[in-house]
Each structure stands twice: as C-alpha cells, then as structure tokens.
Amino acid sequence: MTHFPVLDLGIKPAVPLDQWRLKIGGKVERPATFTWTEFLALPQVTDTSDFHCVTTWSQLDMTWTGVPFLAIADAVRPKREATHVFFKSYDGYSTNNPLEVCLDEDVLIAHQWNGAPLTVEHGGPARVIVPKRYAWKGAKWIREITFLDRDILGFWELRGYSNTADPWTDDRFS
C-alpha cells in the first residue's frame, strides 16, 4: 500500500521538529512534555494494521512505526480514576477514546508509514493510530494527550459522529 486519501479540517500545520512538543497530563502521576528527540528515545514498534475511514473506505495491512500508547501510559502512569483519553492536535482538532481502547497493543503515536516519515498531509510529524476504531479517533499532528476521569467529546463527536466509532458494527453516527 503506497497511497491513502487525505481528509482533514483544511489546515495542515507544518510543525518544525525542533519546535514539536507532546504534552501529556491530566489524571497521571508524572505529567510530561516530550521534545521530538525525547519522543524518539521512547520504545518504538512497527505494527501492521488496518485503517478504516468513516467515508466507507478501508486500507488493509498498513505498516506504521512509532511509540506504543502503552509506553506513553507507562511513562506518565495514569491514576486509578483515569477512564478516558482526550487528544488535541496542532490544527485545533480533538478526539476522545476510553482509556481501555488506547491500552490495546496496536495503538501508537506513529511517526512513520511504510518505512518513511509521515508527511504533513497524513499528520506528520506524528499522529495517533487506533486501528480498531474509525480513523477520526486517531488525531493527526498530535500535540497533547490528557487523561481524564470522564468522557469529553471531540470535534466530530460534537457534530454527530459516533462516540464509539466501531468499524466492525458500522457505528458511524450517534
């Protein structure tokens, strides 16, 4: 697979790597802010998974490289009351997921696709990949991850998209 459609809010923020930061906080024991170099020093994995879009297309067997969400959680240690995760992007986008969804072994903050750095069009330098949910649940141009003790709806969820976004049950709209 060498191509997949580009869908976004119309803003493609080009974030220089020396200015990129990933802030992680909320209901965690050790809030953190990672520079690009610090982010790349975290454990890395390469994972092949499927990618599902709410507009009814899927790409199978996409290969991503990045930091497993499990490594992020291990670094910041979510508190017992943390039940949800809220993602914010450099373009103003936001989305949410239950913490248990994010703790799946195939969820990652990807910085490569098919062995090459993620392009700006596809959310580079880093984006969230949640293979078992529709793609809007994985924020492009990730800049902040907040662990919460409640659910907060993100951009598309506030506009009528499903909060669970399960592609296997065609759960597109609320």
N, C-alpha and C positions, 0 to 999 in steps of 0.2 A: 504494500500500500504506500503510495507516494503522494497522495492528494486527498484532502477532505475540505468541504465547504467552509467558508469563513462567515460566521454570524456573530455580531456584536452590537453594541449600542451606538456605533458610528464614531466612537472615539478609540483611537489606537495609540495609547501612551507609549512613547519611546523612553524608557527609563534607563539612563546610563548605569552600567553595573557598579560604578564607584559611588552612585547615589541610591542604589536599590537597598531597601531595608524590609525585613519581615518582622513585624511586631507581633508578639504573642502574649496575651494577658487574659484577664478575667478571673474566673474561678480556678486559678492554678497556684501551686506553691512557689514556683520560680518563674515569674514573668521574664521574658527575654526579648531582645531585639537582635536579629542576625544581620550582619552585612553579607554581601554576596560571597565573600571568601569564607566567612564563618558558616554560611549555609552549605557551601560545597564541601566543607570539612565534616559535616554530619554524615551518618551512614547513608550509603547510596545503594539503590537496587535498580535493576532493569526488569520490567514486567510487560508481558504481552496480554492485552485485554481488549474487549470490545468497547466501542464508543457509540452511544445512542443519542440521537437528536430528537427533540420534540416534534420537529417538522417531518417526521416519519422516515428518516434515513438512518442507517447504521453503517459503521465501518467495523469490520471484524479484524482481529489479530493486529492491533496497533501496538507498536513497541515504544514504551516510554522509559526514560531514566530519570530518577530523582530521589528525593528524600521520602521514605515511607512516613505516613502520618503517625504511625506507631513510634517512630524515632522522635518526632516532634513532641508527642504526648509524653514520652519517656524523659525528654529534656526539661519540660515545664511542669510535669506532674499534676494533672488535673485533680482538683479537690473532689471529695466524695459527692458533693452536691452538684457537680458539673454533669449536665444531661444533654446539652446541645452545643453546637459549634456554629459561630457566625463568621463568615468570610467577607472581607472588604477588599476591593481592587483599586488600582491606581486610576481607573476610569470612572470611579464612583459607583460601580456595580457592587451588589451584595447578594449573598445567598446563605442558606442555613441547612444544617443537617443534624439529625440526632447524633450524639457522640458515638453510640454503638455502631452506626453506619460508618463513621470515619475511622473506627478502630479495626476495620477489615484490612487484611494484609495486602490487598491490592490498591488501597487508597494512597496516593502520593502527591507530593508537590513536585511536579515534573519540570525539568529544565531542558530535556532533550526528547525529540521524537524521531524515531528511525535512525538513531545514532548521530543526529545533528542538533545543534542548539535550536530551541524553539524560536521561530520567527515572531516578530511583533504581531503579525496578523493572527497567529494562533495562541497569543497570550504570553509570549516571551518577554522577559527572560524566564518567568516561572508561572505555572498555573496549577490549579488543583485538578486532579483526576479522580473521579468517583465512578468506577466502571459499572457498578450495579444500579446506577441512577441515571436519569436523563442528564445530558451534558450541562444544562444550566445550573445544576447543583455543584459544578466544579468551576470556581471563579478563575478567569484569566487575569493576568497581571496582578497576581496576589500581593497584597501589602500588609494585611492584618488578619489575624486569627484570634477570635475571642471565645473563650469557653464560658458558657452560661448555665445558670440553674433553671432556665426556662427557654421556651422557643420564641424566637423573633423572626418574623417573616422577612425575606429578602425582596429584591427588586421584582422578579417575576411572580413570586408567591403573592405579593401585594396586588398584582394585576390579574389574578385569577388562575394562575398555574397551580398545579397540584403541589401540596407541601411534601408529599412522599416521593413523587416522581419515579415510580417503579416502571421501567420499560417492559417488564415481563407481564404486567397486568394492564398495559396501555393506559397507565394512570397519568394523563397529561394535564387535565384541568380540574379545578376544585368544584 
